[in-house]
Structure formats: structure tokens, C-alpha cells
Amino acid sequence: DEMCDEPTFCSVGTDCTDCGNCNGGSTTTTTTTRPRQPVASGNDNSCASAMNGICEDGGACEAGTDCTDCTNCGTFTGTTTNAPGTTTTLATTIPPPGPAPGTLPPLPPTPAPAPTPTGAQLKFPRSVNVADGRFDLDFDVVPITSPLDSTDRFYTRGFAANNGGLGAPLGPIMRVNPGDTIRLRLNNRLQYPNPNCDDNPIVQEVSIAGFGSFTMEEQNHICYLNTTNLHTHGLHVSSKPGQDDVFTDVKPGTSTEYNIEVPEDHMGGTHWYHPHHHHATAVQAGGGAAGMIVVKDREGALPPAYANMEEVPFFMQLVDLLHMRTLAAHGGDALFRPRGNQNFVIVNGQYQPTHEVNEGQWYRFRMVYAAVERGARLEIDGTNGAQCEMQLMAKDGVYLHEMPRKVDSAAFFSGARADIAVRCSCGAGAGKCAAMIRSNGKHVRAVVATETATMTEAYSGDLVELLITRTGRMDADLPRVRVKRPCYLADLRGATVDKSNEHDLNVQPGMLWDGQAQEGFNFQHSPRTPPMAELPVGEVHEWHVHEQTRHPMHLHINHYQLQTMGGDDDNGDNYYEPGDWHDTFLERIGTITVRLQTDRFVGNMVVHCHILEHEDEGMMGYFDVVGQEGTRWSGARQLDSTCYMEASGVGYSLL
């Protein structure tokens, strides 16, 4: 299991002589039937070898003793044979610590049904109305099949048990009212072993001219793949334990209660959730464990032309089989083992589905790009004279200060969202009236090489075909509008920033803050790296951000507003403008200046690169927001007299 690329498992009591054959073993007294049980090849420190794959604290027992739990060594008994003629001592019984974990099903030859065929009608995940009360989110093994090869079937991790039977790992849509509390129980149904980063060092053979060849071992940063938690990406909520706390550990076989309090003045918008356990985020979220969050608009927040649009959720997940398989292998994973090397985008768990729309009708496309690496630049191309108009309403869950904004394409990178109003029309000719949502492959970032790809490669391909029903009707053009804003999103372009709150942030390994790398250079989860700085709550801060041309900067808890950009955006259009709000940003426009409020919530405010492999490798830090919980910035209403701090302040003005 540790060495074979294909998912070949041998039964207890047999020996593997190669990756495709299991022969009878000569001697085995091991009683455990857990898959991927580590054994001590070539040494007698049996208990340490066995327990290092199970105990997260890395506790080891002396040679010649038996492990009864993660902290106790008893009397050793038993031997096992790994291959004919090779005998290794091994603990006879190794009970997992804590609650009994779930059972990982054995990998059968075909662990998943065939994927939904290309061109099938778009499906939608089940919706959970948070106001209805507490619900469960089950993190578990999910069998899937590559849409590009029906024989390539493997396992991943996700929330399939809760999505309404889509046959995909994404979770349900959480629908939230401002003022709701998201009450959920996160059940981790995975099991041990759960290798730590020291269990699987990365060993490379290196050859240097004039020096010869040698073996180099480097620290592995992908580990604890069966420990999880939950991050509500984009929500303006507390980071305290039980809320959007990414330092929570939900270990295999355990559950954790979340009570995430959404403020009454939270702006309506499109967000998402995914696991965020350090060292495991890329494998878990990149394997499909994620879902959409919709914060509903209060009544009267939008004009009827916007409020009454039919909504279409597009949850887009880019899956890079080679890259994800490489990361999973670094983590000692027994699940994510596809054969293919392709990358593809699935929408609501489907590959290249179709969706029917009426000619001339406005639709609100809620779009989440839940990738962990490559970007996409989406456009809509018509056939037979069909055309589709795109009017941008919001980015990263925050309405534009003046909307809509006509755009020809939309830039997406890992973690980005957009709400786009779309209206399609058919040409005069007969025949099929359709349009394709596709990524044009234009990269949105500079060169960053990884083990498996050069990251200038944006995804290029078709996503969803819109089948347009001819009606001969045409909705009126959308009115231009300025939406009233909660005061934590007041326009900061005219704000006066105290000199002590002006800083430089360099998004790179070490996360330079005012020229200083954080302690330990790379972020560590345990023991936790100290905060990069203390920031006072209830004030405005200005950051000059460097290297976001290569690493998308994601900030938890608070959004930030673009003030200045180092040049035009990469597409030469108006998708980005000063004044826009983001919680994740990447574009080849040089250094940017942003402003934000540290509004009301004290505690951890995490910042990291949203290429999640980079985050797992340590390109992350956090600030300690200090002061009195609930403190609001007093200057907000001086800048915007219409901003509101309570539920009753919503509204809009027509332009």
C-alpha cells in the first residue's frame, strides 16, 4: 500500500511480492485488519514504527514492548513476515486512541458508479436553511470516477452524504439569513492511521555535475490527511473556537459542534466553506470537500429587477489528478490514487453539463471557483448568432459600489467568487440556440513552478452549455444602483489612516510583515507559530501588498478594499477597479494598496496564499486583533452617512 501506485490491497495473512500479486505469507500472527498498517521493516523498534502512523503526538515505545495506546507501552508479543525470509517484530494489537473510528471500506475493483455523461442537465446540491436548526456535516470517504476515463475509479474525501445524492464529494448549499447562527455538527468519519509530517519525508535523488549523485531528504509539509475542521470562506464572523477557527482539530472518529454567529448587518452574498486543517487543506479541499454558502439579502436591500432574478448556483471545482495524487502520496494517503494525469473542472459535481435558460430573461449566476491552484478566465460564447450579456454585480460576496458593471469575461483564481447577471438572446437564423461557458485559458498569474506544473497554465476548456429557449421577449436593461452598505464595508478611499496602521505585506514563504519574516520562517500548526503582529480592533488599516501577482492573498474574517493597483489588469478590461472589495486577490498588476477595517472581532485573523499547497507548506500567518470585542470604527458614518450597523438599515438608491 505504501509503494504501489495502483490501489492494490493484500489481505492480512498474505505477502505482497509485487504491486499486482498477493501470495501466501509464510508466517503472520498480526491480528489487526486495518488497511495500510505500518510495519517496521528491517528494525526491531516495532512499537515506535507501529504507533508513529497512529498516534498524532508521535509518541514512541521502546523496542521489545507492545503499544496498548498512544501513551502506554505494554509487553510485546508477536511477529510478522513482510516478505519470504524477512521477519519483523510488530505489536499484535494496536487499538486506535479515542473514540472508535469508522471503517474504511476495502477498495473494490470498481468503487464508484460511472460519472454523469457529458451534456446531462445541470443538477443542484441540496440546500440547508440554517434557520431550520442544527444539522450534520459528515466528512467521509467518497468513491468517485474520473469523467475522462470511466475505468479510473478511486476514493477521495468529502461531504457526499449531505448533498442530496449528487454522487460527488461537494457538500450542501448553506442558506443563511443575516443574524442567523449556523449550528452544525462536523462528524469526521475517517479513521487512523493519520501519518504526521515526519512519517513521510520527501527523498530525492539529486545529481550535480562535478559532485556526483546523492540522496537529499527534505521536510514534508503534507500530513494529517484524516484530521479536519471547517472554514467559512468569506463570512464576516468571529474566529473564536466553535466559529471560524481554523486551528480547531477534528480528529478521526470524533465530532465537533460549530455555532457560527452571523451578524445582523452582514451583507448578502456568495461564499463557500471547506476544510482548513494546516498541512491537509489542499488534499481535502482539492479532493472536493467544499460547498457554497449563500447569505440572503434582506427584503428591500435590492431593487426588484435584481431581487427577483432566478438564481443559478455554479460551484466550480478544478481537479488536477496528477498534482493531487502527488500531494496525497507525500501525505502517505491510501485514498486519492487515480491513474490519470489530466485536469478538469466539474460544476455542481458534473462534467460539462447543460442548463436551460429562456431568451431575454435575466439570471443571477452565483459562481464559486473552488480550485486549489490554477485559475480560469470565464466567457460565454454563442453559436448560430446567440449572444449572452454579462453584468457584474458582486465579487467575493460584496456588491460593487455602483452596479452593474458590464464585463466580457470574469477572472477566477483559487477561492474567487462572482455574482453575474446574464441575459441571452438568439440570432435571427433557425437551428440550435446555445452558448458555452468556457475558460479561454488566458493565465491570470505569473510563473510559479511546482513539482507537477508550471502555474501559468490556467484551465482551458468548456464548463457548462446554456441551451437557450427562443421566446422573442427581452427583459429591460438592469437599472444602475448604489446599494446601502453595512458600515464595516463603508468606502475607505476617503479615510484618514493613522501612520501606525500602515504596513507592508509580502506574500511569500515567511510572509514578510514590514520586512520581517515571521518566527520560524514558515507557519507551524503545533506548536503554533506566534502572530505576525497585534492589530487594534475597530480601526482602519492600510497595507501595501507585494507578490500577490504570484500568490493569491486570502484574508479571513475581514474583506479588504482595493485602493491602488500597479497597472491595468491582465485582460485589459474593467473587471478590477479601485474601490472593489475582495477577500482573495491575484492579478498581474504589480503591488497593490488595500484598506480594511478590523471590525468588532478580536482574536486570530489569518492571511495566506490561496494556492492551498503553498498554505500547507507554510505560506501563512495570522494577526492577533486586540482590544474590546465588539468595537466598531467610529469614522464609518462620517464617510458614508447611509451605512448601517443594524438590520433595519438596508436599502438602495437608483443612479
C-alpha positions in Angstrom: 0.0 0.0 0.0 2.9 2.3 0.6 4.7 1.5 -2.6 2.2 0.6 -5.3 0.7 3.4 -7.4 -2.4 1.4 -8.3 -4.9 0.8 -5.5 -3.9 -2.9 -4.8 -4.6 -4.2 -1.4 -3.5 -7.6 0.1 -5.4 -9.4 2.8 -4.0 -9.9 6.2 -2.1 -13.2 6.3 -0.6 -12.8 2.8 2.6 -11.3 1.4 2.9 -8.8 -1.4 5.6 -9.9 -3.8 4.9 -7.2 -6.3 2.3 -4.5 -6.9 -0.1 -6.8 -8.8 0.2 -10.1 -7.0 -0.5 -11.3 -3.5 1.0 -14.7 -2.4 0.5 -16.6 0.7 2.7 -15.4 3.6 4.8 -17.8 5.5 4.2 -16.5 9.0 1.8 -13.9 10.3 0.4 -13.5 13.8 -0.8 -10.0 13.4 -4.4 -9.7 14.5 -5.2 -6.2 13.2 -7.1 -5.9 9.9 -6.6 -2.1 9.4 -5.5 -1.2 5.8 -2.1 0.5 5.5 -0.9 -0.8 8.8 2.7 0.4 9.1 5.3 -2.2 9.9 8.9 -1.9 10.9 10.9 -3.2 8.0 14.4 -4.1 8.9 14.5 -3.0 12.6 13.1 -4.2 15.9 11.7 -0.9 17.2 8.3 -2.3 16.5 6.1 -0.3 18.8 7.5 3.0 17.6 7.1 2.0 14.0 3.5 0.9 14.5 2.4 3.8 16.6 4.0 6.6 14.6 1.3 6.0 11.9 -1.5 6.1 14.5 -0.5 8.5 17.4 -0.6 12.1 16.3 1.7 13.1 19.1 4.5 11.0 17.6 4.9 9.0 20.9 7.2 6.0 20.5 7.7 3.0 22.7 10.9 1.1 23.4 11.9 -1.8 21.2 10.6 -5.1 22.5 7.4 -3.7 24.0 3.8 -3.6 22.8 1.7 -0.4 22.4 -1.7 -0.5 24.0 -2.5 3.1 23.4 -0.7 6.3 22.4 0.9 6.9 25.8 1.4 3.4 27.2 3.8 0.5 26.4 3.0 -3.0 27.5 4.6 -6.4 27.0 5.5 -7.1 23.4 4.2 -10.3 21.7 4.1 -11.5 18.1 6.0 -11.5 14.9 5.1 -10.9 11.3 6.6 -11.6 7.9 6.7 -8.9 5.3 8.2 -11.0 2.5 9.5 -14.5 2.3 12.6 -14.8 4.5 12.2 -11.4 6.2 10.9 -11.3 9.8 10.0 -8.1 11.6 8.6 -7.7 15.1 5.2 -6.0 15.3 2.7 -5.2 18.0 -0.1 -7.8 18.0 -2.9 -5.5 18.8 -2.9 -1.7 18.2 -6.2 -0.2 19.3 -6.7 3.4 18.0 -6.8 6.2 20.5 -10.0 8.0 21.4 -13.5 7.0 20.0 -13.6 4.0 17.7 -13.1 5.3 14.2 -15.3 4.4 11.2 -14.3 1.6 9.0 -12.5 2.4 5.7 -14.1 0.2 3.1 -11.8 -2.0 1.2 -11.1 -0.7 -2.3 -13.1 -2.9 -4.7 -12.2 -3.1 -8.4 -14.9 -0.5 -9.2 -15.5 1.7 -6.1 -17.8 4.2 -7.9 -20.5 4.3 -10.5 -19.9 5.7 -13.9 -20.0 9.6 -14.0 -22.9 11.5 -15.3 -22.5 11.7 -19.1 -21.3 14.9 -20.7 -24.3 17.0 -21.7 -26.6 15.9 -18.9 -28.8 18.5 -17.3 -27.2 20.5 -14.6 -28.1 19.3 -11.1 -28.0 21.3 -7.9 -26.8 20.3 -4.4 -29.4 20.1 -1.6 -30.0 23.3 0.2 -29.9 23.6 4.0 -31.8 26.5 5.5 -29.7 27.4 8.6 -32.7 28.9 10.3 -34.3 25.5 10.5 -31.9 24.4 13.2 -28.9 22.3 13.8 -27.7 19.9 11.0 -24.9 17.4 10.4 -22.0 17.7 8.0 -20.3 14.3 7.5 -16.7 14.2 6.4 -16.2 10.8 5.0 -14.7 8.6 2.2 -16.3 9.3 -1.2 -15.9 6.9 -4.2 -15.6 8.8 -7.5 -14.9 8.1 -11.1 -12.9 10.4 -13.4 -15.2 11.9 -16.0 -12.4 11.5 -18.6 -11.9 7.8 -18.0 -14.7 5.6 -16.7 -12.3 2.9 -15.6 -10.3 5.3 -13.4 -12.1 4.9 -10.1 -10.7 5.9 -6.8 -11.6 7.4 -3.4 -11.5 11.0 -2.1 -12.8 12.8 1.0 -15.9 14.9 1.1 -19.5 15.6 2.2 -21.4 13.4 -0.2 -23.7 12.1 2.5 -25.3 15.5 2.8 -25.6 16.9 -0.7 -28.8 15.2 -1.8 -27.4 12.3 -3.8 -25.2 14.0 -6.4 -22.6 11.3 -6.4 -19.9 13.9 -5.9 -17.9 15.0 -2.8 -19.2 18.6 -2.5 -21.5 19.5 0.3 -24.9 21.1 0.6 -25.6 24.8 0.0 -25.9 26.5 3.3 -28.5 29.3 3.0 -28.1 31.9 5.8 -30.1 34.9 6.9 -28.2 37.9 8.4 -28.5 37.3 12.2 -28.7 33.5 12.0 -26.4 31.2 13.9 -25.0 28.3 11.8 -25.4 25.4 14.1 -23.8 22.3 12.7 -22.1 19.1 13.9 -19.0 18.3 11.9 -18.5 14.5 12.0 -15.2 13.2 11.0 -15.9 9.6 9.9 -12.4 8.9 8.7 -10.0 6.6 10.6 -6.5 6.1 11.7 -3.6 5.8 10.6 -3.1 9.5 10.2 0.6 10.0 9.3 2.3 13.1 10.6 4.8 15.1 8.6 7.8 13.2 10.0 6.5 9.8 8.9 6.9 10.6 5.2 10.0 12.7 4.5 10.5 13.6 0.8 13.5 11.8 -0.5 15.0 12.9 -3.8 18.0 11.7 -5.8 20.0 14.7 -6.9 22.8 14.8 -9.4 25.2 17.8 -9.7 27.9 18.0 -12.3 31.3 17.7 -10.8 29.9 16.5 -7.4 28.1 13.3 -8.4 24.8 11.9 -7.2 23.4 11.9 -3.7 20.2 11.5 -1.8 18.5 14.6 -0.3 15.8 14.4 2.3 13.6 17.4 2.9 10.8 18.1 5.4 7.4 17.0 4.2 4.5 19.5 4.8 1.6 17.4 3.7 0.3 15.2 6.5 -2.6 14.6 9.0 -4.8 14.0 6.0 -7.6 12.4 8.1 -7.8 15.3 10.6 -10.1 18.1 9.5 -12.1 21.3 10.5 -14.2 23.9 8.8 -13.5 27.3 7.4 -16.4 29.6 6.3 -14.5 31.4 3.5 -15.8 35.0 3.1 -18.1 35.2 6.1 -17.6 38.2 8.4 -17.7 36.2 11.7 -15.6 35.5 14.8 -12.6 33.3 14.7 -13.1 32.1 18.2 -13.2 28.3 18.8 -16.6 26.9 17.7 -16.8 29.5 15.0 -14.4 30.2 12.0 -11.4 28.9 13.9 -9.0 27.1 11.5 -6.8 26.0 14.4 -9.5 23.5 15.5 -8.5 19.8 15.2 -11.4 17.4 14.4 -9.5 14.1 14.6 -10.6 10.8 13.0 -13.6 9.3 14.7 -14.6 12.5 16.5 -17.2 15.2 16.1 -17.1 19.0 16.9 -20.0 21.4 17.3 -20.0 24.7 15.5 -22.1 27.7 16.4 -21.1 30.4 13.9 -22.9 33.7 14.7 -23.6 35.7 11.5 -24.0 39.4 12.4 -27.4 41.1 11.7 -25.8 43.6 9.5 -24.0 41.0 7.3 -24.2 41.9 3.6 -26.0 39.4 1.4 -23.5 37.5 -0.8 -22.0 34.3 -2.2 -19.3 32.5 -0.1 -18.1 28.9 0.5 -16.8 26.5 3.1 -14.0 23.9 3.1 -11.7 22.1 5.5 -8.7 24.2 6.6 -6.5 21.9 8.8 -2.9 23.0 8.2 -0.9 20.5 6.1 -4.1 18.8 4.9 -6.1 21.7 3.3 -5.0 21.2 -0.3 -5.7 17.4 -0.4 -9.1 17.7 1.4 -10.5 20.8 -0.4 -8.7 19.9 -3.7 -10.3 16.5 -3.5 -13.7 18.0 -3.5 -14.7 18.6 0.2 -16.3 22.0 -0.1 -19.7 23.7 -0.6 -21.4 27.0 -1.2 -22.8 29.5 1.4 -25.4 32.0 0.4 -26.1 34.9 2.7 -29.6 36.0 1.7 -30.4 39.7 1.0 -32.8 41.3 3.4 -36.1 42.4 2.0 -35.7 45.8 0.4 -31.9 45.5 0.0 -32.1 45.4 -3.8 -34.4 46.8 -6.5 -37.0 44.3 -7.8 -35.1 43.8 -11.1 -32.2 42.3 -9.0 -34.1 40.8 -6.1 -36.5 38.8 -8.4 -33.9 37.2 -10.6 -33.8 33.5 -10.9 -30.6 32.3 -9.2 -28.4 29.6 -10.7 -25.6 28.3 -8.4 -22.4 27.2 -10.2 -20.0 25.5 -7.8 -16.9 25.0 -10.0 -14.1 22.6 -8.8 -10.9 22.2 -10.7 -9.4 18.7 -10.2 -5.8 18.2 -11.2 -5.3 14.4 -10.9 -1.5 14.4 -11.1 -0.9 17.3 -8.8 -3.4 16.0 -6.2 -2.1 12.4 -6.4 1.5 13.8 -5.8 0.4 15.7 -2.7 -1.6 12.8 -1.4 1.4 10.5 -1.8 3.5 12.9 0.2 0.9 12.6 3.0 1.0 8.7 2.9 -2.6 8.7 1.6 -4.4 5.4 0.9 -7.4 7.1 -0.8 -6.6 9.5 -3.5 -4.9 7.3 -6.1 -6.2 8.0 -9.6 -4.3 6.6 -12.6 -4.9 9.6 -14.8 -2.8 12.8 -15.1 -5.5 15.1 -16.5 -7.1 18.2 -15.0 -10.8 19.1 -15.4 -13.5 21.3 -14.0 -16.7 19.9 -12.6 -19.7 22.1 -12.0 -22.0 21.0 -9.1 -20.2 17.7 -9.3 -20.8 17.3 -13.1 -18.5 17.4 -16.1 -19.7 19.7 -18.9 -23.4 19.7 -18.1 -26.1 21.7 -19.8 -28.5 24.3 -18.4 -31.7 25.6 -19.9 -32.4 29.4 -19.9 -35.1 31.5 -21.5 -34.2 34.0 -24.2 -34.2 37.6 -22.9 -34.5 36.7 -19.2 -32.0 37.9 -16.6 -30.5 35.2 -14.4 -28.2 35.7 -11.4 -25.3 33.3 -11.7 -23.8 32.6 -8.3 -20.3 31.4 -9.2 -17.7 29.9 -6.8 -14.3 28.8 -8.2 -13.3 26.2 -5.6 -9.9 25.3 -7.0 -6.7 25.0 -5.0 -4.3 26.1 -7.8 -4.9 27.0 -11.5 -7.0 30.0 -12.4 -9.7 30.4 -15.1 -11.0 33.3 -17.2 -14.6 32.7 -18.0 -16.5 34.0 -21.0 -19.8 33.0 -22.7 -19.5 32.2 -26.5 -22.7 31.8 -28.5 -23.5 29.7 -31.5 -25.7 30.5 -34.5 -25.8 34.1 -33.6 -26.6 33.6 -29.9 -25.2 36.2 -27.6 -25.1 36.4 -23.8 -24.6 39.7 -21.9 -22.6 39.6 -18.6 -23.3 42.3 -16.0 -21.1 42.1 -12.9 -23.0 42.6 -9.6 -20.6 41.4 -6.8 -17.1 39.9 -6.2 -16.2 37.7 -3.3 -19.6 38.2 -1.8 -19.6 42.0 -1.7 -21.7 44.2 -4.1 -19.9 46.8 -6.2 -20.3 50.3 -5.0 -22.2 51.0 -8.3 -23.7 48.1 -10.1 -23.9 46.5 -12.6 -20.7 46.7 -14.5 -20.6 45.3 -18.0 -17.8 42.8 -18.5 -16.8 40.5 -21.3 -15.1 37.9 -19.1 -14.6 37.1 -15.4 -11.3 36.3 -13.7 -11.3 33.4 -11.3 -8.4 32.1 -9.2 -8.4 29.8 -6.2 -11.1 30.9 -3.9 -12.7 33.7 -6.0 -16.4 34.2 -6.4 -18.6 36.4 -8.6 -22.3 37.2 -8.9 -23.0 37.9 -12.6 -26.4 38.8 -14.1 -26.7 37.0 -17.5 -29.2 37.6 -20.3 -29.0 35.7 -23.6 -30.6 36.3 -27.0 -30.9 34.1 -30.1 -29.9 35.1 -33.6 -32.4 35.5 -36.4 -31.5 32.2 -38.0 -33.0 28.8 -37.3 -31.3 26.0 -35.6 -29.9 25.4 -32.2 -29.6 28.4 -30.0 -26.9 27.8 -27.4 -23.9 29.4 -25.7 -21.0 27.8 -23.9 -19.5 29.0 -20.6 -15.8 28.3 -21.0 -12.4 29.3 -19.8 -10.3 30.8 -22.5 -7.1 29.6 -20.9 -5.6 33.1 -20.5 -3.4 32.9 -17.5 -4.1 35.3 -14.6 -0.8 35.0 -12.8 3.0 35.0 -13.3 5.2 31.9 -13.5 5.4 29.7 -10.4 6.7 26.2 -10.9 5.6 23.3 -8.8 6.5 19.6 -8.9 3.8 18.8 -11.5 3.0 22.0 -13.4 4.0 25.5 -14.3 1.3 27.5 -12.7 0.9 30.0 -15.6 -1.3 27.3 -17.0 -4.9 28.4 -16.5 -7.6 25.9 -17.2 -8.8 25.9 -20.8 -12.0 24.1 -21.7 -15.8 24.1 -21.7 -17.7 24.2 -18.4 -21.5 24.5 -19.0 -23.5 24.7 -22.2 -26.5 27.1 -21.9 -29.5 25.8 -24.0 -31.5 28.9 -24.9 -35.2 28.6 -25.4 -36.4 31.1 -28.0 -39.1 33.3 -26.6 -38.9 36.6 -28.6 -39.0 38.5 -25.3 -36.4 40.7 -23.8 -36.3 41.9 -20.1 -35.5 45.6 -19.6 -31.9 46.6 -19.1 -30.9 46.5 -15.4 -31.1 49.8 -13.6 -27.9 51.3 -12.2 -28.0 51.3 -8.5 -26.0 52.0 -5.4 -26.7 49.5 -2.6 -26.6 50.7 1.0 -23.7 49.1 2.8 -23.1 47.8 6.3 -20.6 50.2 8.0 -17.8 47.5 8.0 -17.9 47.8 4.2 -18.0 51.6 4.0 -15.9 53.1 1.2 -12.5 53.7 2.7 -11.0 55.6 -0.2 -11.5 58.9 1.6 -10.5 57.6 5.1 -7.6 59.0 7.0 -5.3 56.2 8.2 -3.1 56.5 11.2 0.6 56.1 10.4 0.9 53.3 12.9 -1.6 51.3 10.9 0.3 51.5 7.6 2.2 48.3 6.8 3.9 46.3 4.1 2.9 42.6 3.5 4.9 40.4 1.2 3.0 37.2 0.3 5.8 34.6 0.1 7.4 31.9 2.3 7.8 33.6 5.6 5.0 36.1 5.0 7.1 39.2 5.4 5.5 41.9 7.5 7.2 45.2 7.4 10.3 43.4 6.0 10.4 40.9 8.8 9.7 37.2 8.3 7.5 35.5 10.9 9.2 33.5 13.5 10.2 30.1 12.2 10.1 31.4 8.6 7.2 29.0 7.7 4.0 28.8 9.7 3.7 25.8 12.0 0.4 24.5 13.4 1.8 22.8 16.5 3.4 24.3 18.4 1.7 27.3 16.8 3.9 30.0 15.2 3.4 33.3 17.1 1.3 36.0 15.4 3.0 38.3 12.9 1.7 41.4 14.7 -1.0 42.7 17.0 -3.6 44.9 15.3 -6.1 47.1 17.2 -9.7 46.3 16.7 -12.1 48.9 15.4 -9.6 50.8 13.2 -8.7 51.3 9.6 -5.5 49.7 8.3 -3.6 50.2 5.0 -1.4 47.5 3.6 0.9 47.7 0.6 0.8 44.1 -0.7 3.7 42.6 -2.7 3.9 39.3 -4.6 0.2 38.9 -5.0 0.9 38.7 -8.7 2.1 35.1 -8.0 0.3 34.2 -4.8 -3.4 35.0 -4.3 -3.8 36.7 -0.9 -6.7 35.5 1.2 -7.7 37.2 4.4 -10.0 35.6 6.9 -12.8 37.4 8.8 -12.5 40.8 7.1 -12.6 41.8 3.5 -10.2 44.4 2.1 -10.8 47.2 -0.5 -8.6 47.9 -3.5 -7.1 51.4 -3.3 -4.4 51.5 -6.0 -3.2 48.9 -8.5 0.2 48.7 -10.1 -1.2 48.7 -13.6 -4.1 47.5 -15.7 -5.5 44.1 -15.1 -4.2 41.3 -17.2 -7.2 41.2 -19.6 -7.1 45.0 -20.2 -10.8 45.3 -19.2 -12.6 46.7 -16.2 -13.1 43.6 -14.1 -11.0 45.1 -11.4 -11.4 48.8 -10.3 -10.2 50.7 -7.3 -13.0 50.6 -4.7 -13.8 46.9 -5.3 -13.8 44.6 -2.3 -12.1 41.2 -2.1 -11.1 38.6 0.4 -8.9 36.8 -2.1 -7.0 38.6 -4.9 -4.5 37.8 -7.6 -3.7 39.6 -10.9 -0.6 40.6 -12.8 -0.9 44.3 -11.9 2.1 44.8 -9.6 2.0 46.0 -6.0 -1.5 46.8 -4.7 -2.6 49.0 -1.8 -5.6 47.8 0.2 -7.5 49.1 3.2 -9.6 47.2 5.7 -11.4 47.6 9.0 -10.6 45.3 11.9 -14.3 45.3 12.7 -15.7 44.1 16.0 -14.0 40.7 16.2 -10.9 40.2 18.3 -8.6 37.1 18.1 -6.9 35.4 15.1 -7.1 36.9 11.7 -5.4 34.6 9.3 -3.7 35.6 6.0 -2.2 33.1 3.5 -1.6 32.2 -0.1 -4.7 30.5 -1.5 -2.7 28.1 -3.6 -3.5 25.7 -0.9 -0.4 23.6 -1.3 1.6 26.8 -0.6 -0.5 27.4 2.5 0.1 23.8 3.7 3.8 24.3 3.2 3.8 27.4 5.5 2.9 30.4 3.4 0.5 31.5 6.1 0.5 33.8 9.1 -2.0 35.4 11.4 -2.6 38.6 13.3 -3.8 38.9 16.8 -6.6 41.5 16.7 -6.6 43.0 20.2 -8.9 45.3 22.2 -12.6 45.2 23.3 -14.7 42.7 21.5 -17.5 44.5 19.5 -15.6 47.7 18.9 -16.6 49.4 15.7 -14.8 52.1 13.7 -16.3 55.4 14.7 -15.4 57.1 11.3 -17.6 54.9 9.1 -20.7 57.1 9.1 -18.6 60.2 8.6 -17.5 58.7 5.2 -20.9 57.2 4.4 -23.9 58.6 6.2 -26.1 55.8 4.8 -24.1 52.9 6.1 -25.9 50.8 8.7 -24.9 48.8 11.8 -28.2 47.2 12.4 -30.7 45.1 10.5 -33.1 47.9 9.6 -30.6 50.0 7.5 -30.8 48.1 4.2 -31.8 49.9 1.0 -30.6 51.3 -2.3 -30.7 54.4 -4.5 -31.1 54.4 -8.3 -28.5 56.3 -10.3 
